[in-house]
Amino acid sequence: MKQTMVLPLSAALAFVAGGLLISAQQIPTGGPVMSSPLRESGTSVTPAYEGWFDNADGTHNFLIGYYNRNTKEEIDVPIGPNNRFDTKEDMGQPTHFLTRRRYGYFTVTVPREFTKTQKISWTLTVNGVTSTIPFQMRTDYNISPLKASEESPNRGFNVPPKIRFAEPASSPTNFGPLANGLKPLVERKATVGQPMALDMFVEDDALYASGTSAPVRPDEELLKLEVTKFRGPGMVTLKEEPKVVFNKGGKPMQDSAGKATAQVLFSTPGEYLLHVHVVDYSGKGGGGTGCCWGTAVVRVNVAAGAGTTGGQ
């Protein structure tokens, strides 16, 4: 088994060389892990450190993603020796790994007493390659995912979309990249082979910053939603990608609100976690600014026989 310690140096610097993502946050001490070529299957998955930010109550969040070098193989790695944190094995990380780079996929919260000299680490072993990346609250990793650092054309600052899974607006809501497998925002029920209708309600300021204040492309979607498997015993498929239908705004620089519905199918009974990712014009990872997108986790209990299909 090949083992690599991956040391984060900068969450911002990255470039593409020869089809590989080379990142200063992922420089190995034991060999060039990032030189592992992309393949359809059979290669590694590496944790990625995006940065850290504070909560209003004084606690701190580590924002974490990963890079799956397999272009076709999605991989399941149960919580345990091959998918663990050093402080506590299960810190809410995914056990299902989608292909390619996944930015700011989940957060791990540490207490307010957590100091800048303390570290926690995430270790993944996939296809015989073990990678460990530590997370530490160094000043140069401090990010602002809840407010953009660049001005929009109206001199306002973009903020992430809000997402909830029911009306009214007082229902549980996530604002920012706060997904964590130990803290599902809501729960639903489903039945194997029967589509579960997952309603998603979104709100956004529709602000953007392009650096030059150039307008967005006419064909650019105001908000994009992605629903994927985060954990679970079987396959999760969607009939089609959910599209937001706006009942307010719906154009750049307008306060907007709308609804989308995903028809989700489960292959096997059991408990699943779905990851919901909503992005505005800034795109996944915030386009280099670290803002603005939102994430949430939905727990779904899937029955083998007759049952409800995901409503309240």
N, C-alpha and C positions, 0 to 999 in steps of 0.2 A: 504494500500500500504506500502510495506517495503522500507525504504530509507536508503542508505548506503553511507557514504563518504569514498572513497577509496584513501588512501594516498600513493603516490609513494615514496619509500625509496631507492631502487637500481634497475636500469634497467637491471642489469646483472645477479642477483642471482635468480635462479628458480630451482625447483625440482618437480618431479612427485611423489605423494603419494596417493595410493589408487585410481589411475585413474584420479586424479585431478591435475591441474597445481597450485602449491602453489608458489607465487612469492612475494618477499619482496617489489616489487613495488605496490602490491595490498593488503595491509593490512588494513582492515576496522577498523574504530573507533566505529562503531555501531553494530558489530556482525560479525561472521565469514562468510562473503559473499562467500569466496572461498570454503567453505565446502558444498556449494550447489551441490548436486550430478549431474553427467551427466545424461541426459535423452534424449530420442528421440525427445521430444518436450516439451514446456510448462515451460522452465526455463529461466534463465537470460542471458544477454549480458553485459560484462563489458569493458569499455575503458582500454587501456593499453599504458603506456608511455615508449617509447623505448630510448629516449634521445634527445639531441639537437645538432645542428651544425651550423656553420656560412656560409653565402654566400659571394661571392667575393665583393659584393657591401656594405657589412657591416650589412645587415639584418640577421635575424636568423631564423632557421627552427626548429620547434618541429616535431619529427618523432613519429607517433602515429599508434597504431594498436588496436585490440580488441580481446576478447575471448567470443565466443558463446558456451555456455555449452550444447546447443542442438546438438545431433549427427546427426539428420536428418532434423530438421526444419530450413529452411532459412527464415529470418524475414525481413519485410519491415517496417521501422519506418520513416515517413515523417519528414522533417525539421519542428520544432515547439517545443511545450512544452516537448515532449518526446525524442527529439533529438536536442540538442542545445548547443551552447557555451554561456558563460556568457557575453562576450563582444559584440558579434554579433551572432545571432542564426545560420546563415549559414556561416561556415568557410571552406567549401569545403569537409566536412565529408561525408561518405557514408550514404545512406538511405536503402541500401540492405545489410543484414548481412549474410554472408556465415557461415557454421558450423565450429566449433572448433577455434583454435588460428590462427590469421592473424597478422603476424609480419610486422611492418614498412609499413602499408598499404597506408598511405597518410601523407602529411606534411601540417603544418600550418605555414605561414611565418609572423613574427612580425617585426616591424621597428628596425632600428639600435639603436634607442633611448630606446628600451625596456631594462629595467634594470634587474639585477639578483634578485632583491627583488619583482619584479612584477610577477603576475600569471595570467593565463587564465585557465578555466576549461571546460570540456566536460561532459554533463549529458545525460545519456541514461535511459529511462524507458521501460522495456521489460517484459511482462508477470507479471506485478504487482511489479517488483523490480526496484527501482531507484538507480543508481550508478553514482557518480560524482568523476572525477579524475582531480586534478590540474596539470598544467605544469609550471615548473619554471626552469630557466637557472642556476641551481646549478652546481658547478664544477664537482661533481662526476657523473653527467649525460651527460657530454660532450663526444660525440662519433665522429668517423671518418668513415662515411659510404662511402666516396669517395676514400678511400685508406686503404687497410688492414694494421693491426698493426703487422702481422707476415710475415716473409720472405718466399718467394717461394724457391724451390730447386735451382733456378738460382740466388738467392739473390735479385730478384726483388720483388715488392710489388703489389699484386693483386689490380685491380680497377674494378668497375662495368662494365657490358656490356652497350653498347650504343644501343638505339632503335629508329627507325623512321618508318614511314608508307608510304614512297614513295621514289623513286629515283628522283634526284641524291642525293649524300651524303650531299649536302647543304640544304636538306629539314629539317624542324623542327625536332630536335633530343633531347631526354632526356638522361641524364647521371646521374645515381643514383636514389634513391627512392624519386622522386619529384612529384608523383601523387597528384592532388588536383582537386576536383570537380568544382571549380570556374575557373580553368585554363586548359581546354582541350588542348592537343597538336595539334590535328587536328579534322576536322569534316567530316562526311560521311552521305550518304543517303541510305535508305533501304525501302523495302516494306514488309508488313506483309506476312508471309508464303513463302517468297522467300529468299533463302540463300544469305547473303551479304558476299562477299569475302573480308576479311580484310587482306591485305598484310602487313607483318612485316619484316623489315630489321634489322639485329643485327650484332654488331661487338664486339669482346672481345679479351683480351690478353691471355686467357686460362691459366693464372697463378693460382696457388693454394698453400695452406699451410695446411698441416695436423698435424703440431706439431712435427712429427717425420720425415718429408720429405718422408714418404712412398708414392709410386705411387698411383694414383687413380685407382679404379676398372675398369677392361676392359669394363664392360657393362655400365659404368656411362656415361650419356649424358653430352656433353660439355655445352650445354645451354638448359634450359627448359623454355617454355612459357606457361602462363596460362591467358586465357581471361575469365572474369567473369562480371556479372552485378554489377555496382556500384550504379546506380540510374535508375529509369524508371518505367512506369506504368504496365508493363506486364512481362511475362517470357522471359528469354534469354537462348537459348540452342545452343550447338555446335554439329555439326555432329560427330566430333572426335577431339581429342586433337591435336593442331598444332605441327608439327615436323620441326626442322630447317634442311634445306638442305644447306650444306656449299659449297661455290664456292672458298673459300680461307681457308687454314689451316684445322681446324676441329679436331685437335689432341691436347693433353695437351702441354702447353708451346709454342704454335704456335699462332701468330696473326691470328685471324680467322674472317670470315665474311660469312653470309648466309641469307637465306630468309625462312620464314614460312608463310603459309596462313591458316587463320581460316575461316570456313564457319559458319556464325552466323545467327541464326533464331530468329525472334521476334514475339511474340504472339499477340501484341496489338499496334495500332498506338500511336505515341507520341514521346517525346524526351527522349532519353536514354543516360546514360554515361556508357561506358565500361571501366573496369579496366584491364590493361595489365601488367603482372608481368613477368619479365625475370630474371632468376637466373643462376649463374654459379655453379661450384663445391661446393662453400661455402654453398649453399642451402638457404632456406627461413630463414630470420633473421640473416644470416651471420655466423651461426655456433658458436655464442658466440663472434665473433670479431666485429660485427656490420657492416660488409662489406662482400660480395659485390653483390648487386642486383639492379635492376632498375624497375621503375614503370612509367606508363603514363596513362592518361585518354583520351578516344576518345568519342566525342559527335556524336550521331547518330540520325538523324531525320527520323522517320519511318512513312511512308505513308500507308494508308489503300488500295489505288488503285495502278495503274501502276506507276512505277517510276524507278529511277536508282537503282543499286544494290551494291553501296558502292565504285565505282571507283572514279577517280578524277573528 
